[in-house]
């Protein structure tokens, strides 16, 4: 537990880079997405699936360039189309198959596109700084409160076939922690409390879906963690699996309802 807490504190500078915005944010995004994609692709090698790593790396670099120069959405469509053509060439040469290509693009959409919503949230709203904090408060409060609630009070398994250690008590603790965290943020920045309660509650459920989805992949390929980069947490993808789903949720809620 001590190692897990210390490693979590070490991640704070990365979070500050993300919240700071500008070039530091784009560099942080490139590093997180690039490493997470590598971990995602590497995991499937246990099933003799060979994703096109370079395609994922190129897209991670493209996201940084896209955000630095504020490129329009059509460039992203063109990039995805071009990378798909590259994968077709690999297939025609017999170096890759449809499963390899499918996992390659699953990683691009699941890891890269979804995480890019952190940047979209930061740059797309007048209160972008606050909304980015909202993303990470939901994700990290859910994780921390679920972990400690489950550790001390967990008795009933949540979904043992996917993640044997997660409990119903931990899940409830995560929801409460996320909701309270959002309420505290809302109090300091004059946001509607009912909005914070709903976002904190629903966001926590989505965060746990993200965690469980990542766990189901690990269980399928037969690994414990996506990496060993962060002691007590595993890899970058282990740490950001909930952020990946919470970011598009927060962005779209704000965009649709103008919170």
Secondary structure, DSSP 4 states (H G I P E B T S, - for coil): -HHHHHHHHHTHHHHHHHHH-HHHHHHHHHHHHHHHHHHHHHHHGGGT----HHHHHHHHHHHHHHHHTT--HHHHHHHHHHHHHHHHHHHHTTS--HHHHHHHHHHIIIIIIHHHHHHHHHHHSTTHHHHHHHHHHHHHHHHHHHHHHHHHH--SEEETTTEEEEEHHHHHHHHHHHHHHHHHHHHHTT--HHHHHHHHHHHHHHHHHHHHHHHHHHHHHT-S-S-SSBTTTBSHHHHHHHHHHHHHHHHHHHHHH--
